[in-house]
């Protein structure tokens, strides 16, 4: 396999060292919140965001005041995006059917899709007001049928961000908090005297937010491990350097640790894109962030064949994968590890991030090997049930169950089965603890 790196990012050990520092910081903060509740949350919010109101929860009057700061066009733009996202989420929810089937005479099995009761939705908003994250989390949870939705975002320039508040409200949040970072994640998961705990945390965030969710997993559910944004562009000779550079830097601006990778079979395109990126960094308003991200985490990889590109792409298992090739559908058919695919030059990651209708909370750090992104199904528990309706069925299942329990040396389990055989099969010869012999099977 001829894979060549024209540019590499930080080595794995450097990244691991940085991750270890983040883990230690987050662990200390969460321990403090668990011990001191609101006091710890307020101290950290004051320290990190300069924000320490008497109540982090917005009143209806404060929500209305925030919405009133928006223009009519801004309100309509938010509602347009939410219409797209709500529509696709509703189609996904409709695809999830409850089932009930009689698998043997008198034996009924089924499952029900039950929404989680309480969800905390984190909306990033410290450096960039991530309005779209409110649609992606709150709105999707609402379509799923979640009863209590708490949504939170950090203050933006010392105040609630009007558009984020509006998006949360229009999406259906039951409680809106102005609180950010690990302190927000900890407060929602652990609960404080003023914030009731939730059952599940969702939403993207920086490395500290992602680590907080990871450490709290088990105490609460989470959507997925959503760390710094990742983007992979797969391109061949039909792509051009300007588009590749725009689409790489468009995601690199998320933060200084956001990986952006070009994977191509065209070495000329690769070199032209490297040159074009330097040109665009001179004029991009967010170049201060994108330049660091590209320098530390950007990569350019050249392969000889399309097959090699598919193999490398699946090994990377990136969050966003944009395909700029002669036949993008080949990658749709053959790739197995990705958060979301963007097929062809007419679409791009920002469409998915903001408005097109799919969800932008997606797996990072190779989690795409085992999970997809946020969708209505993440908010729903698929719970099974069983019903045995006849004496004959209870006795039949009981006999098989008894012998299987005996193989595992589970006497108590076996007696549960034996009792049903005695009671419903009228088998007085089945003693306590003893397995039913195969020759006695009815």
C-alpha positions in Angstrom: 0.0 0.0 0.0 1.6 3.3 -1.1 0.4 5.9 1.3 2.5 9.1 1.5 2.2 11.9 4.0 2.9 15.4 2.5 2.0 16.9 5.9 1.6 15.4 9.4 0.1 16.9 12.6 1.2 16.4 16.2 2.4 12.9 17.2 0.2 10.6 19.2 2.2 10.9 22.4 1.8 14.7 22.4 -1.9 14.4 22.0 -2.1 11.7 24.7 -0.2 14.0 27.2 -2.6 16.9 26.5 -5.6 14.6 27.0 -4.2 13.4 30.4 -4.0 17.0 31.6 -7.6 17.6 30.5 -8.7 14.5 32.4 -7.1 15.6 35.6 -8.6 19.1 35.5 -12.1 17.8 34.7 -11.9 15.2 37.5 -11.1 17.9 40.1 -14.0 20.2 38.9 -16.5 17.4 39.0 -15.5 16.3 42.5 -15.9 19.9 43.6 -19.4 20.1 42.1 -20.4 16.8 43.7 -19.3 18.2 47.1 -20.4 21.8 47.0 -23.1 22.0 44.4 -24.3 25.5 43.5 -21.5 27.2 45.3 -18.9 25.4 43.2 -20.8 25.9 40.0 -21.2 29.7 40.7 -17.5 30.1 41.5 -16.4 28.3 38.3 -18.8 30.2 36.2 -17.5 33.5 37.7 -13.9 32.4 37.1 -14.2 31.1 33.5 -17.1 33.2 32.1 -17.4 36.2 34.4 -21.0 35.2 35.0 -22.6 34.5 38.4 -26.3 35.5 38.5 -28.6 34.5 41.4 -30.3 32.1 39.1 -28.7 30.5 36.0 -32.2 29.6 34.7 -33.9 32.2 32.5 -37.4 33.4 33.3 -40.0 33.6 30.5 -39.6 37.4 30.6 -35.9 37.0 30.0 -36.5 34.6 27.2 -38.9 37.0 25.5 -36.5 39.9 25.9 -33.8 37.9 24.2 -36.0 37.0 21.3 -37.0 40.6 20.9 -33.4 41.5 20.2 -33.4 39.5 17.0 -34.6 40.8 13.6 -37.5 39.2 11.8 -35.0 37.8 9.2 -32.9 36.2 12.0 -36.0 34.6 13.6 -37.2 33.3 10.2 -33.7 31.9 9.5 -33.7 30.0 12.8 -37.2 28.7 12.1 -36.3 27.6 8.6 -33.4 25.5 9.9 -35.5 24.0 12.6 -38.2 23.1 10.1 -35.6 21.0 8.1 -34.2 19.4 11.2 -37.6 18.7 12.7 -38.8 17.2 9.5 -35.9 14.7 9.1 -36.0 13.8 12.8 -39.8 13.1 12.5 -39.1 10.7 9.5 -36.4 9.0 11.6 -38.8 8.6 14.5 -41.5 7.2 12.3 -39.1 4.5 11.2 -38.9 3.2 14.7 -41.8 0.8 15.2 -43.0 -1.0 18.3 -43.3 -4.7 17.7 -45.2 -7.6 19.1 -45.1 -11.2 17.7 -46.2 -14.7 18.8 -43.0 -16.6 18.4 -44.4 -19.9 19.6 -48.0 -20.9 20.3 -48.8 -19.0 23.5 -45.5 -17.1 23.6 -45.6 -13.3 22.8 -42.5 -11.2 22.6 -42.3 -7.5 21.9 -40.5 -4.2 22.3 -41.5 -0.7 23.0 -39.6 2.5 22.2 -39.6 4.6 25.4 -38.2 8.1 25.5 -35.7 9.1 28.2 -37.4 11.1 30.8 -35.0 14.0 31.3 -32.2 15.2 29.0 -29.6 17.9 29.4 -28.6 19.6 26.1 -25.3 21.5 26.0 -24.9 24.2 23.4 -21.4 25.6 22.9 -21.2 29.4 22.8 -18.1 30.8 24.4 -16.0 31.7 21.3 -18.7 31.0 18.6 -22.4 31.1 19.4 -23.3 27.6 18.1 -27.0 28.3 17.5 -27.4 25.2 15.4 -26.5 22.9 18.3 -29.8 24.0 20.0 -31.7 22.7 17.0 -29.7 19.5 16.8 -30.1 18.5 20.5 -33.3 20.2 21.9 -35.4 19.8 18.8 -34.4 16.1 18.2 -35.1 15.3 21.9 -38.5 17.0 21.5 -39.4 14.9 18.4 -38.3 11.8 20.3 -40.8 12.6 23.1 -38.5 13.5 26.0 -40.6 14.9 28.9 -38.1 17.3 30.4 -35.4 19.1 28.3 -32.9 21.3 30.0 -30.8 23.3 27.6 -27.7 25.4 28.5 -25.1 27.6 26.8 -22.4 29.8 28.3 -22.9 33.6 28.3 -21.6 35.4 25.2 -19.8 38.6 25.9 -21.3 38.8 29.4 -24.9 38.0 28.5 -27.3 35.3 27.2 -26.9 35.1 23.5 -30.3 36.1 22.0 -30.2 33.8 19.0 -29.2 30.7 21.1 -31.9 31.5 23.6 -34.4 31.9 20.7 -33.3 28.6 19.1 -33.6 26.7 22.4 -37.1 28.2 23.1 -38.4 27.6 19.5 -37.1 24.0 19.7 -39.0 23.3 22.9 -36.6 23.5 25.8 -38.4 23.3 29.2 -35.6 25.0 31.1 -33.0 27.3 29.6 -29.8 27.9 31.6 -27.0 30.4 30.9 -24.1 28.3 32.1 -21.1 26.8 30.3 -18.2 24.4 30.4 -17.6 21.6 32.8 -19.7 23.4 35.5 -22.8 23.1 33.2 -22.2 19.5 32.4 -21.6 18.6 36.1 -24.6 20.6 37.4 -27.0 18.9 34.9 -25.6 15.4 35.6 -25.0 15.5 39.3 -27.7 18.0 40.3 -27.5 20.9 42.7 -30.0 22.6 45.0 -31.3 24.7 42.2 -30.8 22.3 39.2 -32.5 18.9 39.2 -30.4 16.2 37.6 -31.1 14.7 34.2 -30.8 11.2 32.9 -28.8 11.9 29.8 -26.4 14.5 28.5 -26.1 15.4 24.8 -24.4 18.0 22.6 -20.9 18.9 21.4 -18.3 20.9 23.2 -14.7 21.6 23.7 -12.2 19.0 25.0 -13.2 19.8 28.6 -16.9 19.4 28.0 -16.2 16.1 26.1 -14.1 14.8 28.9 -16.7 15.7 31.5 -19.3 13.7 29.6 -16.9 10.8 29.4 -16.2 10.8 33.1 -19.9 11.1 33.9 -21.0 8.3 31.6 -22.6 5.6 33.7 -24.0 8.0 36.2 -25.9 9.4 33.2 -26.2 8.4 29.6 -24.5 10.3 26.9 -25.1 10.7 23.2 -21.5 9.9 22.2 -17.9 11.2 22.7 -18.0 14.4 20.7 -14.6 16.0 21.0 -13.0 18.6 18.7 -14.4 18.7 15.2 -12.8 16.5 12.6 -13.0 16.8 8.8 -11.7 14.6 6.1 -11.8 15.6 2.4 -11.5 12.7 -0.1 -10.6 14.1 -3.5 -9.3 13.0 -6.9 -8.3 14.7 -10.1 -11.8 16.2 -10.6 -11.5 18.4 -7.4 -9.8 21.8 -7.3 -7.5 23.3 -4.7 -9.6 26.3 -3.8 -12.6 24.1 -2.8 -10.4 21.7 -0.9 -8.7 24.6 1.0 -12.0 26.3 1.8 -13.6 23.2 3.1 -10.6 22.2 5.2 -10.2 25.6 6.8 -13.9 26.0 7.2 -13.8 23.3 9.8 -10.3 24.0 11.2 -11.7 27.3 12.5 -13.7 25.4 15.1 -10.8 25.4 17.5 -7.0 24.9 17.8 -7.3 21.1 18.2 -9.6 20.4 15.2 -8.0 17.9 12.8 -8.5 18.6 9.0 -7.2 16.1 6.5 -6.9 15.9 2.7 -6.8 12.4 1.3 -6.2 12.2 -2.4 -4.9 10.2 -5.3 -3.7 13.4 -7.1 -0.4 14.6 -5.7 -0.6 17.8 -7.8 -3.9 18.6 -6.2 -2.4 17.9 -2.7 0.5 20.3 -3.3 -1.8 23.0 -4.8 -4.0 22.7 -1.8 -1.1 23.2 0.6 -0.3 26.4 -1.3 -3.9 27.6 -1.4 -4.3 27.0 2.3 -1.4 29.4 3.0 -3.0 32.0 0.7 -6.4 31.7 2.4 -4.9 31.9 5.9 -3.8 35.4 5.0 -7.3 36.6 4.4 -9.6 34.3 6.6 -11.0 36.3 9.5 -10.7 33.3 11.8 -7.1 32.5 10.7 -5.7 32.9 14.2 -7.5 29.7 15.2 -7.5 27.9 11.9 -3.7 28.5 11.4 -2.9 26.8 14.7 -5.3 23.9 14.0 -3.9 23.3 10.6 -0.3 23.5 11.7 -0.8 21.1 14.7 -3.5 18.7 13.4 -3.7 19.2 9.6 -2.6 16.3 7.4 -2.2 15.7 3.6 -2.2 12.1 2.6 -1.6 10.8 -1.0 -2.7 7.3 -2.1 -2.2 5.5 -5.4 -5.7 4.1 -5.7 -9.3 4.6 -4.8 -9.2 1.4 -2.8 -6.4 2.7 -0.7 -8.3 5.9 0.0 -11.3 3.9 1.2 -9.0 1.8 3.5 -7.3 4.9 5.0 -10.6 6.7 5.4 -12.2 3.8 7.3 -9.1 3.6 9.5 -9.3 7.3 10.3 -13.1 6.9 11.1 -13.6 10.7 11.0 -16.6 12.7 12.0 -17.1 14.6 8.7 -16.2 13.0 5.4 -16.6 15.1 2.3 -16.2 13.3 -1.0 -15.0 15.3 -4.0 -14.4 12.6 -6.5 -15.7 11.6 -10.0 -18.1 9.0 -8.4 -18.9 9.9 -4.8 -21.4 7.1 -4.5 -18.6 4.5 -4.4 -17.7 5.8 -1.0 -21.3 5.7 0.2 -21.5 2.1 -0.9 -18.2 1.0 0.5 -17.2 3.1 3.5 -18.2 1.8 6.9 -16.6 4.2 9.5 -17.7 7.8 9.4 -20.0 10.2 11.3 -21.6 11.8 8.2 -20.9 11.8 4.5 -21.1 14.8 2.2 -21.2 13.6 -1.3 -20.1 15.8 -4.2 -19.1 19.5 -4.6 -22.6 20.9 -4.2 -22.8 20.0 -0.6 -20.4 20.6 2.3 -20.0 20.2 6.0 -21.4 23.6 6.9 -24.7 22.6 5.3 -24.9 19.7 7.7 -23.7 21.8 10.6 -26.3 24.5 10.2 -29.4 23.9 8.1 -29.8 20.9 5.7 -31.6 18.7 8.2 -29.2 16.0 9.3 -27.8 16.2 12.8 -24.3 17.7 13.4 -23.5 16.0 16.7 -21.3 13.2 15.4 -18.7 10.8 16.7 -15.0 11.8 16.9 -11.8 10.2 17.9 -12.6 7.0 15.9 -15.9 6.4 17.7 -17.5 6.1 14.3 -16.2 2.6 14.3 -19.0 1.6 16.7 -21.6 4.4 16.7 -23.4 6.9 14.5 -24.3 10.5 15.4 -27.1 12.0 17.4 -30.6 11.2 16.2 -34.0 10.6 17.7 -33.1 7.0 18.4 -30.4 8.1 20.9 -33.1 9.6 23.1 -35.2 6.4 23.1 -34.8 3.2 25.0 -35.8 0.0 23.2 -37.3 -2.1 26.0 -38.5 -5.7 25.6 -41.3 -7.5 27.2 -42.7 -11.0 27.1 -46.0 -12.7 27.8 -46.7 -16.4 28.1 -50.4 -17.0 27.6 -51.1 -20.7 27.9 -50.2 -23.5 30.4 -48.7 -25.5 27.6 -46.3 -22.8 26.5 -45.2 -22.1 30.1 -44.4 -25.8 30.6 -42.6 -26.2 27.3 -40.4 -23.1 27.8 -39.9 -24.3 31.4 -38.5 -27.6 30.4 -36.0 -26.2 28.0 -35.1 -23.4 30.5 -34.6 -25.9 33.4 -32.1 -27.9 31.5 -30.2 -24.8 30.2 -30.0 -23.5 33.8 -28.6 -26.8 35.0 -25.8 -26.6 32.4 -24.8 -23.2 33.9 -25.2 -24.5 37.5 -27.9 -21.9 38.3 -30.1 -23.8 40.7 -32.3 -20.9 41.6 -32.9 -20.0 38.0 -33.7 -23.7 37.3 -36.2 -23.8 40.1 -38.0 -20.8 38.5 -38.5 -22.9 35.4 -39.3 -26.1 37.3 -42.0 -24.4 39.3 -43.8 -23.5 36.1 -43.5 -27.0 34.8 -45.0 -28.4 37.9 -47.8 -25.9 38.1 -48.7 -25.4 34.5 -47.6 -28.8 33.0 -49.1 -30.8 35.9 -45.8 -32.5 36.3 -45.6 -33.6 40.0 -42.5 -35.7 39.2 -40.2 -32.6 38.9 -38.3 -32.2 42.2 -36.8 -29.0 43.7 -33.5 -28.1 42.1 -33.3 -31.0 39.7 -33.2 -30.5 36.0 -35.9 -32.1 33.8 -34.4 -34.9 31.8 -34.5 -34.6 28.1 -36.4 -37.9 27.8 -39.2 -36.4 29.8 -39.7 -33.5 27.4 -43.3 -33.3 26.3 
